[in-house]
Structures are given as structure tokens and as C-alpha cells.
Amino acid sequence: MAKIGIEGTLADVKGALQEKGHEIVDLRQEEDSNGCDCCVISGQDKDVMGMQTTSFSGSVINADGLTANEVCKQVEERVGS
């Protein structure tokens, strides 16, 4: 399964992705995204983790307005699981 970085406010999404077998990393600072296949952010904070620029090359999913199931579907489409 994929390694997914998740912003701390998304507990429902975190739980849903863990149930599907994905490895979850809490995003607290920029380095936390290292090695992640995909990151999920809440969209509440433009510069999540204080990042102005980032070298993260994976997919970033903005979960604002989406259900946990919708986010899971997007993650699986992007990481191919």
C-alpha cells in the first residue's frame, strides 16, 4: 500500500485510509512529506506546515468539501492502489 501524508485535522480521512491498509504519516513540518506517495491537506491553511515552497513531487489532494470516502477514492486513483 501507499505511504500517505495527512494534515492533523483530517482524523476521519486518516482512519479511512488506515482501514484500507495505507501507511499514514502526520504532516507537521515540511520534512514529514519525505517518502510519501501522496499528501492530503485540509485546504484550511494555504501554506500547510509553514511551507512557502516545497520540493514534494507527489500528488497533493485538497480535502476541503470532500467526504472521507471521496478522498480515499482520489488517493487510490493517484497512487494506483
RAPE-V66723 format. One record per pair of residues at least 12 apart in sequence whose ideal C-beta (glycine too) atoms are under 7 Angstrom apart, sorted by the first residue. I is the first residue (numbers start at 0). J is the second residue. If there is no record, write none. Layout:
BEGIN
i:I j:J
i:I j:J
END
This chain:
BEGIN
i:0 j:20
i:0 j:21
i:0 j:22
i:0 j:80
i:1 j:21
i:1 j:36
i:1 j:37
i:1 j:78
i:1 j:80
i:2 j:22
i:2 j:24
i:2 j:34
i:2 j:35
i:2 j:36
i:3 j:16
i:3 j:21
i:3 j:22
i:3 j:23
i:3 j:24
i:3 j:35
i:3 j:36
i:3 j:37
i:3 j:39
i:3 j:74
i:4 j:24
i:4 j:26
i:4 j:31
i:4 j:32
i:4 j:35
i:4 j:38
i:5 j:23
i:5 j:25
i:5 j:26
i:5 j:39
i:6 j:26
i:6 j:39
i:6 j:40
i:6 j:41
i:6 j:47
i:7 j:25
i:8 j:41
i:8 j:43
i:9 j:39
i:9 j:41
i:9 j:62
i:11 j:67
i:12 j:39
i:12 j:62
i:12 j:67
i:12 j:70
i:15 j:67
i:15 j:68
i:15 j:71
i:16 j:71
i:16 j:74
i:19 j:71
i:26 j:38
i:26 j:47
i:26 j:48
i:27 j:48
i:28 j:48
i:29 j:48
i:29 j:50
i:29 j:53
i:32 j:55
i:35 j:57
i:36 j:57
i:36 j:78
i:37 j:57
i:37 j:58
i:37 j:60
i:37 j:74
i:37 j:77
i:37 j:78
i:38 j:55
i:38 j:57
i:38 j:59
i:39 j:60
i:39 j:62
i:39 j:70
i:39 j:74
i:40 j:59
i:40 j:61
i:40 j:62
i:41 j:62
i:41 j:63
i:42 j:61
i:42 j:62
i:42 j:63
i:58 j:77
i:60 j:73
i:60 j:74
END
